[in-house]
Amino acid sequence: MDNISELELAYIAGFIDGDGFITISRHHGTSTYNGEPIYYVMVGASQREPEILEWIKSKVGGSIRPWSQNGHKQHRWNMFNRKAMELCFRLEPYSISKKL
């Protein structure tokens, strides 16, 4: 993620603002840290065609998997936890609707 331009970061921020998601959720298991609940962070987006997701993955990492919603086959790019938080902090200056 170090060799990404400011323009590319701005583009990815706009893409996630429009078509992506940022989720912070509580882990629903018995796992706790010092008696406190554990949370996880996920950043991602889904598209029918994988090209833009593959480009994003090549720039910032993450993974792409097949995904289906309402019977429509799609591709989903995801990043989790520490890497997702790092990406959110890098995108924050360019984000409009999805700010931390």
C-alpha positions as CSV (number, residue, x, y, z in Angstrom):
1,M,0.0,0.0,0.0
2,D,3.1,2.2,0.2
3,N,3.4,2.7,-3.6
4,I,0.0,4.2,-4.2
5,S,-0.5,7.7,-5.4
6,E,-2.8,10.3,-3.8
7,L,-4.9,10.3,-7.0
8,E,-5.4,6.5,-6.6
9,L,-6.3,6.9,-3.0
10,A,-8.9,9.5,-3.9
11,Y,-10.3,7.2,-6.5
12,I,-10.6,4.3,-4.1
13,A,-12.2,6.5,-1.5
14,G,-14.8,7.7,-4.0
15,F,-15.5,4.1,-5.1
16,I,-16.0,2.9,-1.5
17,D,-18.1,6.0,-0.7
18,G,-20.4,5.1,-3.7
19,D,-20.3,1.3,-4.0
20,G,-18.5,0.0,-0.9
21,F,-18.9,-0.4,2.8
22,I,-17.0,0.0,6.0
23,T,-18.3,-2.1,8.9
24,I,-17.3,-2.3,12.6
25,S,-19.0,-5.2,14.3
26,R,-18.8,-7.0,17.6
27,H,-17.5,-10.5,17.5
28,H,-20.4,-12.8,18.5
29,G,-18.4,-15.6,20.1
30,T,-17.1,-16.1,23.5
31,S,-13.8,-14.4,22.7
32,T,-13.0,-11.4,24.8
33,Y,-9.8,-9.6,25.7
34,N,-9.5,-8.9,29.4
35,G,-13.2,-9.3,29.8
36,E,-14.0,-6.7,27.0
37,P,-15.8,-7.7,23.8
38,I,-13.8,-8.0,20.6
39,Y,-14.6,-6.0,17.5
40,Y,-13.6,-6.4,13.9
41,V,-13.4,-4.0,11.0
42,M,-14.2,-4.8,7.4
43,V,-13.9,-2.7,4.3
44,G,-15.2,-4.0,1.0
45,A,-17.3,-3.6,-2.2
46,S,-19.2,-5.9,-4.6
47,Q,-19.4,-5.7,-8.3
48,R,-20.7,-8.0,-11.1
49,E,-17.5,-7.6,-13.1
50,P,-14.2,-8.1,-11.1
51,E,-11.9,-5.7,-13.0
52,I,-12.1,-2.7,-10.7
53,L,-12.0,-4.9,-7.6
54,E,-8.8,-6.6,-9.0
55,W,-7.3,-3.1,-9.6
56,I,-8.1,-2.1,-6.0
57,K,-6.7,-5.4,-4.7
58,S,-3.5,-4.8,-6.7
59,K,-3.1,-1.3,-5.0
60,V,-4.1,-2.0,-1.4
61,G,-4.4,-5.7,-0.9
62,G,-7.3,-7.7,0.5
63,S,-9.1,-10.7,-1.2
64,I,-11.7,-11.2,-3.8
65,R,-14.3,-14.0,-3.7
66,P,-17.4,-15.0,-5.5
67,W,-20.6,-13.7,-3.8
68,S,-24.3,-13.8,-4.5
69,Q,-27.0,-11.4,-3.4
70,N,-30.7,-11.9,-4.3
71,G,-29.7,-14.5,-6.8
72,H,-27.2,-12.2,-8.6
73,K,-23.7,-13.5,-8.9
74,Q,-21.1,-10.9,-8.0
75,H,-17.5,-10.6,-6.9
76,R,-16.7,-9.2,-3.4
77,W,-13.4,-7.5,-2.4
78,N,-12.8,-7.4,1.4
79,M,-10.1,-6.3,3.8
80,F,-10.2,-7.0,7.6
81,N,-9.0,-5.6,10.9
82,R,-5.6,-3.9,11.0
83,K,-5.2,-3.6,7.2
84,A,-8.8,-2.4,6.9
85,M,-8.2,0.3,9.6
86,E,-4.9,1.4,7.9
87,L,-6.8,1.7,4.6
88,C,-9.6,3.7,6.3
89,F,-7.1,6.2,7.8
90,R,-5.4,6.6,4.4
91,L,-8.7,7.2,2.6
92,E,-10.2,9.4,5.2
93,P,-9.0,12.8,3.8
94,Y,-10.7,11.9,0.5
95,S,-13.9,10.3,1.8
96,I,-17.2,12.2,1.9
97,S,-19.9,9.9,3.2
98,K,-17.9,7.1,4.9
99,K,-15.7,8.8,7.4
100,L,-14.5,7.2,10.6
